[in-house]
């Protein structure tokens, strides 16, 4: 075969891999983009209540992030097992893995949800001063408690969505979770604000409202999460997963198998969450204090426009790597992983440029308080520089997780967060009193380092040898 023919075949193969990745990724990209809008609207509604409510969301964010991280860890275990069995065409083991993952999700979600509900005052006091930020402290508890009651449902629908994606069905999760998000938006409006007159297309419309404030935001999430869980159970019957509502009692052998993958992922997510917790505490100790905490909440929501769509490529990489290893084809797994990574990094780069250029108008639209607005603008400009390398970190971590290798991404997370982000924030932002801007730089540099380390880890290829 001539060199030109070889080059033509390689281009055709790359094109086919890009098509396969896009086919799996676009529904998840669409869903996560909608989730970004939902988060922004949620924060804008809280900002409309006042700066204290926005600061409260920043305080509650770290707690909710930990709960979400634990749910995602069980979903990671489900993805690795179900995708591997799907690729190997082992349907009975696929069904068993999905049922056992759902059972684990129910038990874990119930336990962590109840713990968060009863410890909400103690947890909130870690992030918000009960004296100088008394209103924000109160709002945070009002928001957190109904969210905690949603945890069993949230764990379940995360596991079921992971199982569906593992068998190549990314559209059903897109439809179901989109309904949940739209319902959440509508309930936010209904529950958070009082009845009031709104001008729509030249007409005055009286909009009903329950005037629950921050508690209404948490309640909206709780209701929409439980409805989504029921919908996931109902729609799974139309997939290869079958009747997932036929629950099974957890079996020790399967629990150990799932937890071998999920535990390092949970530790990784907890490290990320704990580092974010310490980071938020460091922000509270800067001269800007509560303003910095509120700015962080809105800034992350705006930044999610860059990284939330890339979760679609992370999901595609995890699914395709797991399926390919089930087929005993590690070469296909590696090429598909790089294809997903390059597409994801392209998206992160473009959105990062947009965040840098439009940082000021974005902050002006979504943040009312002048000091929070300034801090939000500077966050977007600084963190935008790290988006391409953070894209490598995200998608390649997904590829490792799809292979069931959750240890190496865990170590990368530990080094990036506790070797760079936390000490840099404490030293420069707090001890040297350089303030919030120094903390933003610590966050950006740690994301860049995480990307470089994940590229090195993936190229080493140890993930190809992982047994699940």
C-alpha positions as CSV (number, residue, x, y, z in Angstrom):
1,X,0.0,0.0,0.0
2,X,1.4,3.4,-1.0
3,X,2.0,6.3,1.5
4,X,-0.9,8.3,0.0
5,X,-3.3,5.4,0.4
6,X,-2.2,4.9,4.0
7,X,-2.7,8.6,4.7
8,X,-6.2,8.4,3.1
9,X,-7.2,5.4,5.3
10,X,-5.9,7.2,8.4
11,X,-7.9,10.3,7.6
12,X,-11.0,8.2,7.1
13,X,-10.4,6.4,10.4
14,X,-10.0,9.7,12.3
15,X,-13.1,11.0,10.6
16,X,-15.1,7.9,11.7
17,X,-13.8,8.1,15.3
18,X,-14.8,11.8,15.4
19,X,-18.3,10.8,14.2
20,X,-18.6,8.1,16.8
21,X,-17.5,10.5,19.6
22,X,-19.9,13.2,18.4
23,X,-22.8,10.8,18.2
24,X,-22.4,10.0,21.9
25,X,-21.3,13.4,23.1
26,X,-23.8,15.8,21.6
27,X,-26.8,14.9,23.7
28,X,-24.7,15.2,26.9
29,X,-23.3,18.5,25.6
30,X,-26.8,19.8,25.0
31,X,-27.9,18.6,28.4
32,X,-24.9,20.1,30.3
33,X,-25.3,23.4,28.4
34,X,-28.9,23.6,29.6
35,X,-27.6,22.8,33.1
36,X,-25.2,25.7,32.8
37,X,-28.1,28.0,32.0
38,X,-30.1,26.5,34.8
39,X,-27.3,27.2,37.3
40,X,-26.9,30.8,36.0
41,X,-30.7,31.4,36.3
42,X,-30.6,29.9,39.8
43,X,-27.8,32.2,40.9
44,X,-29.5,35.2,39.2
45,X,-32.7,34.5,41.1
46,X,-30.7,34.3,44.4
47,X,-28.9,37.6,43.5
48,X,-32.3,39.2,43.0
49,X,-33.1,38.3,46.6
50,X,-29.9,40.1,47.7
51,X,-26.2,39.8,48.1
52,X,-26.7,37.7,51.3
53,X,-28.6,35.1,49.3
54,X,-25.9,34.9,46.7
55,X,-23.3,34.6,49.4
56,X,-25.4,31.8,51.0
57,X,-25.3,29.9,47.7
58,X,-21.5,30.1,47.8
59,X,-21.5,28.7,51.3
60,X,-23.9,25.9,50.4
61,X,-22.1,25.1,47.2
62,X,-19.2,23.2,48.7
63,X,-21.5,21.0,50.8
64,X,-23.7,20.2,47.8
65,X,-20.6,19.6,45.7
66,X,-19.5,16.9,48.1
67,X,-22.9,15.2,47.9
68,X,-22.9,15.4,44.1
69,X,-19.3,14.1,44.0
70,X,-20.3,11.0,46.0
71,X,-23.2,10.3,43.6
72,X,-20.9,10.7,40.6
73,X,-18.4,8.3,42.1
74,X,-21.0,5.5,42.2
75,X,-22.0,6.4,38.6
76,X,-18.3,6.1,37.6
77,X,-18.3,2.5,39.0
78,X,-21.5,1.7,37.1
79,X,-20.1,3.2,33.9
80,X,-16.9,1.1,34.0
81,X,-18.7,-2.2,34.7
82,X,-21.7,-1.7,32.4
83,X,-19.8,-0.4,29.4
84,X,-17.2,-3.2,29.8
85,X,-19.9,-5.9,29.9
86,X,-21.8,-4.2,27.0
87,X,-18.6,-4.3,24.8
88,X,-18.0,-7.9,25.7
89,X,-21.7,-8.7,24.9
90,X,-22.3,-10.2,28.4
91,X,-25.9,-9.1,29.0
92,X,-26.6,-11.0,32.2
93,X,-23.6,-9.4,34.0
94,X,-24.5,-6.0,32.5
95,X,-28.0,-6.3,34.0
96,X,-26.6,-7.4,37.4
97,X,-24.1,-4.6,37.5
98,X,-26.8,-2.0,36.8
99,X,-29.2,-3.4,39.4
100,X,-26.6,-3.6,42.1
101,X,-25.4,0.0,41.3
102,X,-28.9,1.3,41.7
103,X,-29.3,-0.5,45.0
104,X,-26.0,1.0,46.3
105,X,-27.2,4.5,45.1
106,X,-30.4,4.2,47.1
107,X,-28.6,3.3,50.3
108,X,-25.8,5.8,49.9
109,X,-28.1,8.6,48.9
110,X,-30.4,8.0,51.9
111,X,-27.5,7.9,54.4
112,X,-25.7,11.0,53.1
113,X,-28.9,13.0,52.6
114,X,-30.0,12.4,56.2
115,X,-26.6,13.3,57.5
116,X,-26.5,16.5,55.5
117,X,-30.0,17.5,56.7
118,X,-29.3,17.1,60.4
119,X,-25.8,18.6,60.2
120,X,-26.8,21.6,58.0
121,X,-26.2,24.3,60.7
122,X,-22.8,22.9,61.6
123,X,-21.7,22.5,58.0
124,X,-22.8,25.9,57.0
125,X,-21.0,27.6,59.9
126,X,-17.7,26.3,58.3
127,X,-18.2,28.6,55.3
128,X,-20.2,31.6,56.7
129,X,-19.7,33.6,59.8
130,X,-22.8,33.3,61.9
131,X,-22.4,36.8,63.3
132,X,-21.2,39.1,60.4
133,X,-23.1,37.0,57.8
134,X,-26.1,36.1,59.8
135,X,-28.6,36.5,57.0
136,X,-26.4,34.5,54.5
137,X,-26.0,31.8,57.2
138,X,-29.8,31.5,57.6
139,X,-30.4,31.5,53.8
140,X,-27.8,28.7,53.4
141,X,-29.5,26.4,55.8
142,X,-32.9,27.1,54.3
143,X,-31.5,26.1,50.8
144,X,-29.4,23.1,52.0
145,X,-32.0,21.2,53.9
146,X,-34.5,20.5,51.1
147,X,-31.6,19.7,48.8
148,X,-30.5,17.1,51.3
149,X,-33.9,15.5,51.1
150,X,-33.4,15.1,47.4
151,X,-30.2,13.0,47.8
152,X,-31.7,9.5,47.4
153,X,-33.4,10.6,44.2
154,X,-30.3,12.4,42.9
155,X,-28.0,9.3,43.6
156,X,-30.5,7.0,41.8
157,X,-31.0,9.1,38.7
158,X,-27.2,9.7,38.4
159,X,-26.6,5.9,38.5
160,X,-29.3,5.2,36.0
161,X,-28.1,7.9,33.6
162,X,-24.6,6.5,33.9
163,X,-25.8,3.0,33.1
164,X,-27.8,4.3,30.0
165,X,-24.8,6.2,28.7
166,X,-22.6,3.1,29.3
167,X,-24.7,1.2,26.8
168,X,-24.5,4.0,24.3
169,X,-27.8,5.7,25.0
170,X,-27.1,9.4,25.7
171,X,-30.4,10.7,24.3
172,X,-32.7,9.3,27.0
173,X,-30.7,11.0,29.8
174,X,-30.8,14.2,27.8
175,X,-34.6,14.1,27.5
176,X,-35.3,13.1,31.1
177,X,-32.8,15.5,32.7
178,X,-33.9,18.3,30.4
179,X,-37.4,18.0,31.7
180,X,-36.1,18.0,35.2
181,X,-34.1,21.2,34.6
182,X,-37.0,23.0,32.9
183,X,-39.2,22.0,35.8
184,X,-36.6,23.2,38.3
185,X,-36.5,26.6,36.5
186,X,-40.3,27.0,36.6
187,X,-40.5,25.9,40.2
188,X,-37.7,28.3,41.2
189,X,-39.8,31.2,39.8
190,X,-42.9,30.0,41.5
191,X,-41.5,29.2,44.9
192,X,-38.8,31.8,45.4
193,X,-40.7,35.0,44.6
194,X,-44.0,36.6,45.8
195,X,-46.9,37.1,43.5
196,X,-46.1,40.1,41.2
197,X,-46.9,41.8,38.0
198,X,-44.6,41.1,35.1
199,X,-44.4,42.9,31.7
200,X,-44.5,40.4,28.8
201,X,-44.8,41.5,25.2
202,X,-46.4,44.8,26.1
203,X,-48.9,43.2,28.5
204,X,-49.0,43.1,32.3
205,X,-49.3,39.5,33.5
206,X,-49.8,38.7,37.2
207,X,-47.4,35.8,38.1
208,X,-48.2,33.7,41.1
209,X,-45.5,33.1,43.7
210,X,-44.9,31.5,47.1
211,X,-42.3,34.0,48.4
212,X,-40.1,31.2,50.0
213,X,-36.8,32.8,49.0
214,X,-33.7,30.6,49.3
215,X,-35.8,27.8,50.7
216,X,-37.8,27.9,47.5
217,X,-34.7,27.3,45.4
218,X,-33.8,24.2,47.4
219,X,-37.4,22.9,47.4
220,X,-37.5,23.4,43.6
221,X,-34.5,21.1,43.2
222,X,-35.9,18.5,45.6
223,X,-39.2,18.2,43.8
224,X,-37.6,18.1,40.3
225,X,-35.1,15.5,41.4
226,X,-37.7,13.1,42.7
227,X,-39.7,13.5,39.5
228,X,-36.6,12.8,37.5
229,X,-35.8,9.6,39.4
230,X,-39.3,8.3,38.7
231,X,-38.9,9.1,35.0
232,X,-35.5,7.4,34.8
233,X,-37.0,4.2,36.2
234,X,-39.9,4.4,33.7
235,X,-37.7,5.1,30.7
236,X,-35.0,2.5,31.4
237,X,-37.5,-0.2,30.5
238,X,-37.1,0.9,26.8
239,X,-33.4,0.3,26.9
240,X,-31.2,-2.8,27.2
241,X,-31.2,-2.2,31.0
242,X,-34.8,-3.4,31.2
243,X,-36.9,-3.0,34.4
244,X,-34.5,-1.3,36.7
245,X,-37.2,-0.7,39.3
246,X,-37.0,-4.4,40.1
247,X,-34.6,-3.6,42.9
248,X,-32.1,-6.2,44.3
249,X,-30.7,-6.4,47.8
250,X,-27.0,-5.4,47.7
251,X,-24.7,-8.5,47.3
252,X,-21.3,-8.4,49.0
253,X,-19.3,-9.6,45.9
254,X,-20.9,-7.0,43.6
255,X,-20.6,-4.2,46.2
256,X,-16.9,-4.9,46.5
257,X,-16.6,-4.9,42.7
258,X,-18.4,-1.5,42.3
259,X,-16.6,0.0,45.3
260,X,-13.2,-1.0,44.0
261,X,-13.8,1.5,41.2
262,X,-16.1,3.9,43.0
263,X,-14.0,4.4,46.1
264,X,-10.9,5.9,44.4
265,X,-13.3,8.0,42.3
266,X,-15.1,9.1,45.5
267,X,-11.8,9.9,47.2
268,X,-10.8,11.9,44.1
269,X,-14.1,13.8,44.2
270,X,-13.9,14.3,47.9
271,X,-10.3,15.6,47.6
272,X,-11.7,18.0,45.0
273,X,-14.6,18.9,47.2
274,X,-12.5,19.3,50.4
275,X,-9.9,21.4,48.6
276,X,-12.8,23.6,47.4
277,X,-14.0,23.7,50.9
278,X,-10.6,24.9,52.2
279,X,-10.4,27.3,49.2
280,X,-13.8,28.8,50.2
281,X,-12.6,29.1,53.8
282,X,-9.5,30.9,52.5
283,X,-11.8,33.2,50.6
284,X,-13.7,34.0,53.8
285,X,-10.4,35.0,55.4
286,X,-9.5,37.5,52.7
287,X,-10.3,41.2,53.2
288,X,-13.3,40.8,50.8
289,X,-14.8,38.0,52.9
290,X,-18.5,37.4,52.1
291,X,-18.2,39.3,48.8
292,X,-15.5,36.9,47.6
293,X,-17.7,33.9,48.6
294,X,-20.6,35.2,46.6
295,X,-18.4,36.1,43.6
296,X,-17.1,32.5,43.6
297,X,-20.6,31.1,43.4
298,X,-21.5,33.3,40.4
299,X,-18.1,32.9,38.8
300,X,-18.3,29.1,38.8
301,X,-21.8,29.3,37.3
302,X,-20.4,31.5,34.5
303,X,-17.3,29.3,34.0
304,X,-19.6,26.3,33.7
305,X,-20.4,27.5,30.2
306,X,-16.9,26.3,29.3
307,X,-16.6,23.1,31.3
308,X,-20.1,21.8,31.5
309,X,-20.4,21.0,27.7
310,X,-17.0,19.2,27.9
311,X,-18.6,16.8,30.3
312,X,-20.3,15.4,27.2
313,X,-16.9,14.5,25.8
314,X,-15.8,13.1,29.2
315,X,-18.9,10.9,29.2
316,X,-18.2,9.8,25.6
317,X,-14.6,9.0,26.4
318,X,-15.6,6.9,29.4
319,X,-18.2,4.9,27.5
320,X,-16.1,4.3,24.4
321,X,-13.0,3.3,26.4
322,X,-15.0,0.9,28.5
323,X,-16.8,-0.7,25.5
324,X,-13.5,-1.0,23.5
325,X,-11.7,-2.7,26.4
326,X,-14.7,-5.0,26.7
327,X,-14.1,-5.8,23.0
328,X,-10.4,-6.4,23.9
329,X,-9.4,-3.6,21.5
330,X,-7.2,-1.2,23.5
331,X,-6.0,0.5,20.3
332,X,-9.5,1.6,19.4
333,X,-10.0,2.7,23.0
334,X,-6.9,5.0,22.9
335,X,-7.8,6.5,19.5
336,X,-11.4,7.2,20.5
337,X,-10.2,8.7,23.8
338,X,-7.8,11.1,22.0
339,X,-10.6,12.0,19.5
340,X,-12.9,12.9,22.4
341,X,-10.2,14.9,24.1
342,X,-9.3,17.0,21.1
343,X,-12.9,17.9,20.4
344,X,-13.4,18.8,24.1
345,X,-10.3,20.9,24.3
346,X,-11.4,22.8,21.2
347,X,-14.7,23.7,22.8
348,X,-12.9,24.7,26.1
349,X,-10.5,26.9,24.1
350,X,-13.2,28.7,22.2
351,X,-15.4,29.3,25.3
352,X,-12.4,30.3,27.4
353,X,-11.6,33.0,24.8
354,X,-15.2,34.2,25.0
355,X,-15.1,34.3,28.8
356,X,-11.9,36.4,28.7
357,X,-13.2,38.9,26.2
358,X,-16.7,39.3,27.6
359,X,-15.8,38.9,31.3
360,X,-17.0,42.5,32.2
361,X,-20.4,42.5,30.5
362,X,-21.1,39.0,31.8
363,X,-20.4,40.0,35.3
364,X,-22.5,43.2,34.9
365,X,-25.5,41.2,33.7
366,X,-25.5,38.6,36.4
367,X,-24.1,40.3,39.5
368,X,-25.7,43.3,41.3
369,X,-23.2,44.1,44.1
370,X,-20.3,46.3,42.7
371,X,-17.6,44.5,44.6
372,X,-18.9,41.0,43.8
373,X,-19.2,42.1,40.2
374,X,-15.5,43.2,40.0
375,X,-14.3,40.0,41.6
376,X,-16.4,37.9,39.2
377,X,-14.9,39.7,36.2
378,X,-11.3,39.2,37.3
379,X,-12.1,35.5,38.1
380,X,-13.3,34.9,34.5
381,X,-10.3,36.6,33.0
382,X,-7.8,34.6,35.1
383,X,-9.5,31.2,34.9
384,X,-10.1,31.5,31.2
385,X,-6.3,31.1,30.6
386,X,-6.5,27.6,32.1
387,X,-9.5,26.3,30.2
388,X,-7.6,24.4,27.4
389,X,-5.4,22.4,29.8
390,X,-8.4,21.8,32.1
391,X,-10.1,20.3,29.1
392,X,-7.3,17.7,28.8
393,X,-7.7,17.0,32.5
394,X,-11.4,16.4,32.3
395,X,-11.7,14.3,29.2
396,X,-8.6,12.1,29.9
397,X,-9.9,11.5,33.4
398,X,-13.1,10.3,31.9
399,X,-11.2,7.9,29.7
400,X,-9.3,6.5,32.7
401,X,-12.6,6.1,34.6
402,X,-14.2,4.3,31.7
403,X,-11.3,1.8,31.9
404,X,-12.0,1.4,35.6
405,X,-8.7,3.1,36.5
406,X,-9.7,5.7,39.0
407,X,-6.5,5.7,41.1
408,X,-4.2,7.6,38.7
409,X,-6.7,10.5,38.2
410,X,-7.1,10.5,42.0
411,X,-3.5,11.1,42.5
412,X,-3.4,13.9,39.9
413,X,-6.3,15.5,41.7
414,X,-4.6,15.3,45.1
415,X,-1.3,16.9,43.7
416,X,-3.1,19.6,41.8
417,X,-5.4,20.6,44.7
418,X,-3.4,20.0,47.8
419,X,0.0,20.5,46.3
420,X,-0.8,23.7,44.4
421,X,-4.4,25.2,44.8
422,X,-4.8,25.1,48.6
423,X,-1.3,26.0,49.7
424,X,-1.0,28.8,47.1
425,X,-4.4,30.3,48.1
426,X,-3.5,30.1,51.8
427,X,0.0,31.5,51.4
428,X,-0.6,34.3,48.9
429,X,-4.3,35.2,49.4
430,X,-4.4,34.9,53.2
431,X,-1.0,34.9,54.8
432,X,0.6,37.4,52.4
433,X,-2.8,39.2,52.3
434,X,-2.7,39.6,48.5
435,X,-6.5,39.0,48.5
436,X,-9.0,37.3,46.4
437,X,-7.2,37.8,43.0
438,X,-4.3,35.7,44.3
439,X,-6.8,33.0,45.1
440,X,-8.1,33.1,41.6
441,X,-4.5,32.6,40.3
442,X,-4.0,29.7,42.6
443,X,-7.1,28.0,41.1
444,X,-6.1,28.7,37.5
445,X,-2.5,27.4,37.9
446,X,-3.7,24.2,39.6
447,X,-6.1,23.5,36.7
448,X,-3.2,23.9,34.2
449,X,-1.0,21.5,36.2
450,X,-3.8,19.0,36.4
451,X,-4.1,19.0,32.6
452,X,-0.4,18.4,32.1
453,X,-0.3,15.6,34.6
454,X,-3.3,13.8,33.0
455,X,-1.7,13.9,29.6
456,X,1.4,12.2,31.0
457,X,-0.6,9.6,32.9
458,X,-2.7,8.7,29.9
459,X,0.3,8.4,27.6
460,X,1.8,5.9,30.0
461,X,-1.0,3.5,29.1
462,X,-1.4,1.7,32.4
463,X,-5.2,2.1,32.2
464,X,-5.2,-0.4,29.3
465,X,-4.3,-3.2,31.8
466,X,-7.0,-2.5,34.3
467,X,-9.3,-5.4,35.2
468,X,-12.8,-4.7,36.5
